Amino acid sequence: MQKVKFAKISNNYIQVQIWKRFLAYLIDFILVNLIVSLPFKNQLGRLNNFNFLLSGTDKNLMLVSIFIIFSLIFYFTILEFKLGQTLGKMIFGIYVISIDRKNLTLSQAFVRNITKPFPIVLLVDVIYMFFKQGNQRLFEVFSGTTVIEKELSVR
């Protein structure tokens, strides 16, 4: 009787190229903004009027802005916590993992995504990545996470 050999499948992780991360984020950003912002286009349309901006605050606009901020954080945090990737990351086959190779925690997913609704803070977060070996954003370092591509190899 012949002995049956089974193939071993192992995951090798590859550092993700920056252009893939950027395009995945761009897809996610456009998708979330379309879904979240579209229902509020009348309120947001008033932002084009310079006199409106100088006239003071509008409570409805403030509530809409807070809703959009929470929606952005919620989208990125929950999908990365539950699935390890957002829709944009799925398209490019990239994942978020905890550096210690354990399951990604909700707090890790939250900390790494807290900068997403704030363009200036996000810019600082991303600029850090260009000076850090390993392509980690500043808040990825704080959260102990990284973005990888999985490469399956059969032996």
Backbone as CSV, one residue per row, in Angstrom:
resi,resn,N_x,N_y,N_z,CA_x,CA_y,CA_z,C_x,C_y,C_z
1,MET,0.840,-1.179,0.000,0.000,0.000,0.000,0.888,1.247,0.000
2,GLN,0.529,2.178,-0.859,1.313,3.403,-0.991,0.898,4.432,0.052
3,LYS,1.883,5.100,0.574,1.619,6.141,1.558,1.177,7.415,0.830
4,VAL,0.111,8.037,1.315,-0.409,9.260,0.706,0.270,10.460,1.361
5,LYS,0.784,11.343,0.509,1.413,12.561,1.015,0.443,13.716,0.842
6,PHE,0.332,14.499,1.869,-0.514,15.688,1.820,0.371,16.914,1.665
7,ALA,-0.109,17.826,0.865,0.630,19.068,0.665,0.452,19.961,1.880
8,LYS,1.526,20.604,2.257,1.457,21.578,3.348,1.297,22.954,2.728
9,ILE,0.342,23.685,3.245,0.135,25.042,2.765,0.574,25.981,3.877
10,SER,1.448,26.900,3.526,1.897,27.861,4.531,1.665,29.271,4.016
11,ASN,1.434,30.156,4.953,1.255,31.566,4.614,2.573,32.296,4.793
12,ASN,3.007,32.921,3.747,4.151,33.819,3.827,3.601,35.222,3.658
13,TYR,4.090,36.128,4.463,3.588,37.487,4.409,4.560,38.378,3.648
14,ILE,4.011,39.184,2.780,4.792,40.100,1.965,4.412,41.524,2.358
15,GLN,5.424,42.366,2.435,5.162,43.772,2.714,4.409,44.379,1.529
16,VAL,3.350,45.117,1.818,2.496,45.683,0.782,3.143,46.926,0.178
17,GLN,3.056,47.029,-1.137,3.573,48.216,-1.802,2.655,49.398,-1.489
18,ILE,3.253,50.567,-1.363,2.519,51.758,-0.950,1.402,52.103,-1.923
19,TRP,1.599,51.909,-3.211,0.565,52.255,-4.192,-0.691,51.406,-3.997
20,LYS,-0.531,50.151,-3.576,-1.705,49.310,-3.312,-2.473,49.827,-2.107
21,ARG,-1.744,50.219,-1.083,-2.393,50.768,0.108,-3.144,52.048,-0.226
22,PHE,-2.516,52.907,-1.019,-3.144,54.173,-1.396,-4.416,53.931,-2.199
23,LEU,-4.363,53.068,-3.203,-5.548,52.806,-4.023,-6.660,52.126,-3.219
24,ALA,-6.298,51.233,-2.319,-7.301,50.588,-1.465,-7.991,51.642,-0.592
25,TYR,-7.211,52.556,-0.027,-7.788,53.628,0.790,-8.675,54.530,-0.054
26,LEU,-8.225,54.862,-1.254,-8.998,55.727,-2.139,-10.358,55.101,-2.464
27,ILE,-10.369,53.817,-2.759,-11.628,53.107,-3.033,-12.533,53.151,-1.811
28,ASP,-11.979,52.854,-0.648,-12.769,52.890,0.589,-13.309,54.287,0.868
29,PHE,-12.463,55.284,0.702,-12.859,56.667,0.980,-14.004,57.103,0.067
30,ILE,-13.883,56.811,-1.221,-14.933,57.172,-2.177,-16.221,56.429,-1.843
31,LEU,-16.123,55.147,-1.579,-17.300,54.331,-1.259,-18.022,54.845,-0.012
32,VAL,-17.283,55.064,1.043,-17.887,55.524,2.294,-18.486,56.917,2.130
33,ASN,-17.778,57.794,1.443,-18.299,59.146,1.258,-19.557,59.155,0.405
34,LEU,-19.622,58.302,-0.590,-20.844,58.221,-1.394,-22.025,57.733,-0.560
35,ILE,-21.794,56.698,0.203,-22.880,56.110,0.999,-23.294,57.023,2.144
36,VAL,-22.327,57.602,2.821,-22.615,58.395,4.016,-22.984,59.835,3.665
37,SER,-22.275,60.436,2.729,-22.473,61.854,2.441,-23.643,62.138,1.513
38,LEU,-23.968,61.213,0.633,-25.024,61.444,-0.351,-26.365,61.829,0.270
39,PRO,-26.797,61.170,1.338,-28.073,61.570,1.937,-28.068,63.000,2.501
40,PHE,-26.890,63.551,2.737,-26.780,64.875,3.339,-26.286,65.923,2.345
41,LYS,-26.478,65.685,1.060,-25.915,66.595,0.058,-26.491,68.009,0.162
42,ASN,-27.748,68.150,0.597,-28.314,69.497,0.749,-27.616,70.281,1.856
43,GLN,-27.409,69.623,3.003,-26.725,70.299,4.110,-25.274,70.594,3.750
44,LEU,-24.609,69.641,3.110,-23.199,69.826,2.762,-23.030,70.816,1.615
45,GLY,-24.035,70.957,0.778,-23.973,71.897,-0.338,-23.841,73.335,0.120
46,ARG,-24.336,73.625,1.317,-24.225,74.990,1.849,-22.792,75.374,2.162
47,LEU,-21.898,74.403,2.248,-20.493,74.704,2.526,-19.838,75.455,1.378
48,ASN,-20.410,75.383,0.186,-19.859,76.098,-0.962,-20.099,77.598,-0.861
49,ASN,-21.037,78.015,-0.044,-21.367,79.422,0.118,-20.455,80.029,1.189
50,PHE,-19.537,80.896,0.759,-18.552,81.483,1.667,-19.220,82.316,2.763
51,ASN,-20.289,83.024,2.423,-20.995,83.837,3.422,-21.600,82.963,4.514
52,PHE,-22.054,81.769,4.131,-22.613,80.842,5.118,-21.546,80.452,6.135
53,LEU,-20.324,80.222,5.662,-19.245,79.833,6.562,-18.898,80.944,7.550
54,LEU,-19.008,82.185,7.108,-18.678,83.312,7.973,-19.804,83.669,8.941
55,SER,-21.016,83.200,8.666,-22.174,83.601,9.462,-22.267,82.908,10.820
56,GLY,-21.528,81.879,11.033,-21.589,81.201,12.324,-21.781,79.713,12.147
57,THR,-22.194,79.063,13.225,-22.338,77.609,13.184,-23.777,77.215,12.888
58,ASP,-23.913,76.078,12.310,-25.213,75.493,12.014,-25.236,74.139,12.727
59,LYS,-26.190,73.944,13.626,-26.237,72.709,14.407,-26.448,71.486,13.532
60,ASN,-27.279,71.622,12.485,-27.507,70.486,11.596,-26.224,70.079,10.884
61,LEU,-25.471,71.063,10.422,-24.216,70.780,9.741,-23.214,70.134,10.700
62,MET,-23.211,70.591,11.932,-22.319,70.009,12.930,-22.693,68.552,13.193
63,LEU,-23.980,68.276,13.309,-24.423,66.896,13.521,-24.087,66.007,12.333
64,VAL,-24.260,66.514,11.129,-23.910,65.753,9.929,-22.413,65.463,9.912
65,SER,-21.601,66.441,10.256,-20.142,66.254,10.279,-19.747,65.197,11.298
66,ILE,-20.340,65.243,12.466,-20.053,64.237,13.503,-20.481,62.858,13.038
67,PHE,-21.627,62.765,12.388,-22.109,61.491,11.861,-21.131,60.930,10.820
68,ILE,-20.629,61.776,9.943,-19.684,61.337,8.910,-18.374,60.867,9.546
69,ILE,-17.896,61.591,10.541,-16.664,61.198,11.234,-16.828,59.822,11.870
70,PHE,-17.910,59.624,12.599,-18.139,58.331,13.240,-18.347,57.221,12.217
71,SER,-18.994,57.527,11.113,-19.212,56.522,10.069,-17.900,56.061,9.451
72,LEU,-16.992,57.004,9.188,-15.689,56.640,8.640,-14.920,55.737,9.611
73,ILE,-14.863,56.147,10.859,-14.149,55.341,11.854,-14.811,53.971,11.993
74,PHE,-16.140,53.939,12.044,-16.884,52.687,12.193,-16.595,51.740,11.024
75,TYR,-16.672,52.250,9.796,-16.448,51.428,8.605,-15.082,50.743,8.652
76,PHE,-14.033,51.539,8.820,-12.682,50.977,8.806,-12.446,50.062,10.006
77,THR,-12.876,50.483,11.183,-12.615,49.710,12.399,-13.337,48.369,12.397
78,ILE,-14.625,48.365,12.109,-15.390,47.115,12.185,-14.974,46.120,11.106
79,LEU,-14.809,46.589,9.869,-14.408,45.656,8.811,-13.010,45.081,9.064
80,GLU,-12.082,45.906,9.504,-10.745,45.389,9.771,-10.737,44.465,10.985
81,PHE,-11.540,44.776,11.982,-11.616,43.911,13.166,-12.255,42.564,12.822
82,LYS,-13.357,42.585,12.096,-14.090,41.343,11.789,-13.458,40.535,10.655
83,LEU,-13.018,41.228,9.584,-12.558,40.527,8.383,-11.045,40.660,8.128
84,GLY,-10.412,41.589,8.817,-8.998,41.832,8.575,-8.753,42.705,7.357
85,GLN,-9.818,43.170,6.726,-9.670,44.008,5.543,-10.964,44.756,5.246
86,THR,-10.811,45.878,4.559,-11.953,46.658,4.095,-12.244,46.240,2.654
87,LEU,-13.272,46.816,2.058,-13.596,46.469,0.669,-12.457,46.832,-0.278
88,GLY,-11.839,47.990,-0.073,-10.694,48.379,-0.892,-9.526,47.416,-0.731
89,LYS,-9.260,46.985,0.489,-8.183,46.028,0.731,-8.507,44.673,0.103
90,MET,-9.791,44.287,0.117,-10.191,43.022,-0.510,-9.842,43.014,-2.002
91,ILE,-10.089,44.127,-2.668,-9.811,44.228,-4.105,-8.332,43.984,-4.391
92,PHE,-7.463,44.446,-3.512,-6.022,44.304,-3.731,-5.409,43.124,-2.980
93,GLY,-6.230,42.375,-2.252,-5.735,41.192,-1.553,-4.778,41.504,-0.419
94,ILE,-5.043,42.609,0.296,-4.180,42.964,1.419,-4.970,42.891,2.725
95,TYR,-4.260,42.658,3.814,-4.875,42.409,5.114,-4.202,43.226,6.203
96,VAL,-4.943,43.461,7.264,-4.394,44.076,8.470,-4.207,42.966,9.487
97,ILE,-3.020,42.902,10.069,-2.759,41.903,11.102,-2.111,42.572,12.307
98,SER,-2.216,41.898,13.428,-1.520,42.326,14.626,-0.066,41.870,14.498
99,ILE,0.854,42.698,14.908,2.275,42.355,14.775,2.631,41.117,15.574
100,ASP,1.943,40.885,16.684,2.244,39.712,17.503,1.606,38.427,16.960
101,ARG,1.003,38.508,15.759,0.403,37.369,15.038,-0.827,36.786,15.732
102,LYS,-1.331,37.477,16.734,-2.584,37.066,17.357,-3.716,37.739,16.601
103,ASN,-4.949,37.440,16.975,-6.088,38.087,16.327,-6.070,39.583,16.583
104,LEU,-6.436,40.327,15.569,-6.540,41.778,15.687,-7.640,42.109,16.689
105,THR,-7.355,42.986,17.630,-8.362,43.360,18.620,-9.129,44.589,18.139
106,LEU,-10.292,44.803,18.735,-11.098,45.970,18.395,-10.350,47.262,18.710
107,SER,-9.645,47.286,19.825,-8.901,48.501,20.182,-7.757,48.756,19.202
108,GLN,-7.098,47.721,18.728,-6.048,47.902,17.721,-6.636,48.478,16.432
109,ALA,-7.765,47.921,15.997,-8.414,48.408,14.773,-8.857,49.861,14.946
110,PHE,-9.362,50.198,16.124,-9.810,51.567,16.384,-8.639,52.548,16.359
111,VAL,-7.565,52.233,17.066,-6.413,53.143,17.158,-5.798,53.376,15.786
112,ARG,-5.661,52.325,14.973,-5.034,52.497,13.656,-5.888,53.320,12.698
113,ASN,-7.205,53.425,12.976,-8.106,54.140,12.071,-8.608,55.478,12.598
114,ILE,-8.178,55.881,13.757,-8.679,57.113,14.367,-8.318,58.351,13.543
115,THR,-7.296,58.277,12.726,-6.878,59.439,11.929,-7.633,59.570,10.608
116,LYS,-8.358,58.567,10.192,-8.964,58.551,8.854,-9.891,59.740,8.565
117,PRO,-10.718,60.214,9.489,-11.595,61.340,9.150,-10.925,62.717,9.214
118,PHE,-9.690,62.772,9.648,-9.024,64.057,9.870,-7.837,64.200,8.914
119,PRO,-8.022,64.899,7.799,-7.013,64.929,6.735,-5.615,65.374,7.167
120,ILE,-5.506,66.377,8.014,-4.177,66.865,8.403,-3.470,65.842,9.292
121,VAL,-4.198,65.265,10.234,-3.611,64.250,11.111,-3.256,63.009,10.291
122,LEU,-4.118,62.642,9.355,-3.852,61.490,8.485,-2.603,61.722,7.639
123,LEU,-2.417,62.935,7.168,-1.230,63.265,6.377,0.045,63.057,7.191
124,VAL,0.052,63.532,8.434,1.209,63.324,9.317,1.414,61.827,9.547
125,ASP,0.327,61.110,9.768,0.348,59.664,9.980,0.992,58.955,8.788
126,VAL,0.615,59.344,7.588,1.122,58.712,6.368,2.566,59.122,6.080
127,ILE,2.903,60.374,6.307,4.279,60.846,6.069,5.263,60.051,6.925
128,TYR,4.863,59.727,8.123,5.709,58.918,9.006,6.102,57.604,8.328
129,MET,5.180,57.035,7.549,5.405,55.748,6.896,6.611,55.796,5.949
130,PHE,6.860,56.944,5.337,7.971,57.055,4.401,9.329,57.065,5.103
131,PHE,9.334,57.335,6.401,10.581,57.377,7.152,10.767,56.156,8.040
132,LYS,9.764,55.321,8.114,9.801,54.136,8.972,10.033,52.908,8.115
133,GLN,11.003,52.126,8.471,11.227,50.883,7.746,10.072,49.932,8.052
134,GLY,9.498,49.334,7.040,8.389,48.414,7.226,7.066,48.979,6.773
135,ASN,7.073,50.187,6.225,5.852,50.820,5.696,4.709,50.869,6.701
136,GLN,4.989,51.208,7.929,3.947,51.359,8.940,3.644,52.830,9.162
137,ARG,2.343,53.152,9.195,1.932,54.501,9.576,2.186,54.660,11.078
138,LEU,2.218,55.905,11.537,2.483,56.183,12.944,1.453,55.492,13.842
139,PHE,0.174,55.586,13.484,-0.853,54.981,14.334,-0.913,53.459,14.179
140,GLU,-0.288,52.915,13.159,-0.115,51.463,13.081,0.958,51.018,14.074
141,VAL,1.978,51.849,14.242,3.000,51.561,15.243,2.367,51.612,16.631
142,PHE,1.560,52.663,16.891,0.886,52.787,18.185,-0.024,51.590,18.459
143,SER,-0.697,51.099,17.430,-1.669,50.012,17.615,-1.041,48.622,17.516
144,GLY,0.199,48.545,17.100,0.852,47.234,16.967,0.302,46.431,15.791
145,THR,-0.002,47.120,14.686,-0.547,46.446,13.507,0.306,46.746,12.277
146,THR,0.081,45.970,11.240,0.733,46.212,9.956,-0.171,45.689,8.849
147,VAL,0.102,46.112,7.631,-0.684,45.681,6.475,0.202,44.764,5.635
148,ILE,-0.352,43.600,5.272,0.432,42.591,4.559,-0.356,42.038,3.365
149,GLU,0.395,41.361,2.496,-0.202,40.528,1.460,0.114,39.103,1.832
150,LYS,-0.833,38.218,1.612,-0.577,36.809,1.894,-0.134,36.133,0.614
151,GLU,0.897,35.340,0.750,1.349,34.545,-0.381,1.259,33.082,0.052
152,LEU,0.452,32.313,-0.640,0.310,30.895,-0.302,1.361,30.089,-1.040
153,SER,2.002,29.206,-0.336,2.952,28.313,-0.985,2.596,26.875,-0.624
154,VAL,2.670,26.017,-1.598,2.326,24.608,-1.399,3.624,23.805,-1.413
155,ARG,3.751,22.954,-0.430,4.970,22.110,-0.341,4.592,20.669,-0.372
